[in-house]
Amino acid sequence: MKRREFSLSTATTAAAAALSLPMAAPAFAQARQFKEGKDYAKLGKPVASEAPVGKVEVIEFFWYSCGHCNAFEPTLEAWIKSAPKELHIRRVPVAFNSSFVPQQKLYYTLEGMGKLPELHAKVFRAVHVERLPLNKDDLIFDWIGKQGVDVAKFKEVYNSFTVSNQVRKASQLQDAYQVEGVPSMGVAGRYYTDGTMAGNMQSVLQVVEYLASQARKG
């Protein structure tokens, strides 16, 4: 199966298996050379970066309903806290079809309201532990209200031009990086890697650090 098809099917049928995968901390101290075409792909056309001058942009492409993204999230969060300061790390929610859009809007609304640190992990828990799909507007609004968030304000931001524009840009970025599955990573507007290419998500983070160092040199 193509990586995109694999991600879509496993997100719903193999979530439990994904949650049971061991997620040991990446062994960054082990220097290793990675190969283009095997461990990562180099983009044919560079993508514009939003990183500040002097920093290398790293993007995690994810989907809240993806079991592998849920399993990877604690490891990614721990890595972000200890990653080199030269990295500018951000997340981008994907949409392989229109049914993904409400969760994209959920992410950007939480970001716009300053609620991501508080609720990002709770969204994953709601979907994968509490079995709440959170894939439609009304389901999202109901859940948000139970988190103590002002629902009227949330709806205002959720339906705003700003969030619609962010969703549009996320889809453009997803296409530019030729994202085939999630979770996956983009580096410096030049490189793409995922668990299928690198072997597992621990290796993905090693590849990301390697590519970031190459980008800094270049």
Order of alpha helices (4+ residues) and beta strands (2+ residues): alpha-alpha-beta-beta-alpha-beta-alpha-alpha-alpha-alpha-alpha-beta-beta-alpha-alpha
